[in-house]
Amino acid sequence: MASKETYELKRKRLFIPQWKNEFTWVDFDEAMMHCVICRMFPSKADKSGSFYTGTDNFRKQSLTSHASSRQHLVCVSAKRVIDNPSSGPLTMLVRHLNLDAHRIISRLITTAYHIMKTDQPFASFPQAIELQQKNGVDLGTQYHTDVACRRFAMVIFQDLWETFLEDLKKAKFISVLADAATDASVRDLEGVYIRMLKEGRPKNVFLAVEELHHKTAVGHREAFKNRAYLIMTLLTVFQKVGLPDWKEKLVGLGSDGAPVMVGKRGGLSTLLREEVPHLINIQCLGHGLELAAMDAINRDDRMKKVSELLRGLYKQYHYSPKAWRELKALGEVLQKKVWKPTNLGGTRWLPQVERALTTLLKDYPVVFARMENTIETRQVHKKKLHQLHSLHL
């Protein structure tokens, strides 16, 4: 017995590296071993413990004893929560208690998304909730107002916006699609889309609608540079999302081919090339075809008369309910189905011209008959009747 005690006193113990395989939390430094996890959480660990301050008691039994200590287990649980937040006891408890509430909120957010996706006003949100409740869907008793729908909209937007920003940062190359239009308040607005590749497939993402204070190429460029947050211009977006290499990413500009967009001297594409020399301008084929067709129409007297006639018929039957009612009544007498004349203008697409001509060909007998019946009372119909005769339809 005495010899064993003497042996232990004379024996020099060393740290065995293989212990790290079994006790992953132990570390050896400067002739001392300590617990890495306990030192990560000093507020929870036993600061006076040997494995917190460091120990040279290189015995496996001491490692086993520390691994089962209460303070060490608390620190291990804390690290597990940090590594996987959803596994924390509090998170699990809240998730269990709020499972029904989570389902209700998910349904409400889905309903709010449907309201926005179908271009409905926020005021229709309560009616949509009431309809679902009548169908037996549990939507709780809160967050059923238009104000709640507006809040859900902001949450949905923020989530989609952050996803878009992440995709934008990951994209190697991007293009801009831009076009101008005039809204009901007679303001010149520029719609901007971003086109990029995501998982090998092209994706178009709506960026914003920006008001143009000057409908010139300089106005377009200034509009791009002066946007506020959430309705940023293209250049401001790149700066705010942290894309210092946007000049290398931007490779294309898609537009309608109007001079203000593609002009060689002062067009938007020309101005952007000052900062992005490798920019490729792509003109919309549909718009280009329409512009060429309209130029051809304006150079031919007969085609100009046809355009004038189509516009006149649209205005007459669109803005006069009485005229449209008389035309339908005459069609019933003649046993002909009557189609309402369509607008020749509007969006710049040739199908609109074709649609207006097709409608006139279908309605020609009825329209001609009504013009003859009313020619004596209205001088304007006499002019249109003469135009119909001259078409040789």
Secondary structure as UniProt FT lines:
FT   HELIX           2..10
FT   TURN            17..18
FT   HELIX           19..22
FT   TURN            24..25
FT   STRAND          26..29
FT   TURN            30..31
FT   STRAND          32..35
FT   HELIX           36..40
FT   TURN            42..44
FT   TURN            47..48
FT   HELIX           50..53
FT   HELIX           60..67
FT   HELIX           70..83
FT   HELIX           85..87
FT   HELIX           89..97
FT   HELIX           99..117
FT   TURN            118..119
FT   HELIX           122..124
FT   HELIX           125..134
FT   TURN            135..136
FT   HELIX           146..170
FT   STRAND          174..182
FT   TURN            184..185
FT   STRAND          188..198
FT   TURN            199..200
FT   STRAND          201..211
FT   HELIX           217..225
FT   TURN            229..230
FT   HELIX           234..240
FT   TURN            241..242
FT   TURN            244..245
FT   HELIX           246..249
FT   STRAND          250..255
FT   HELIX           259..262
FT   TURN            264..266
FT   HELIX           268..273
FT   TURN            274..275
FT   TURN            277..278
FT   STRAND          280..283
FT   HELIX           285..298
FT   HELIX           301..319
FT   HELIX           321..333
FT   TURN            334..335
FT   HELIX           350..374
FT   TURN            375..377
FT   HELIX           379..390
FT   TURN            391..392
//
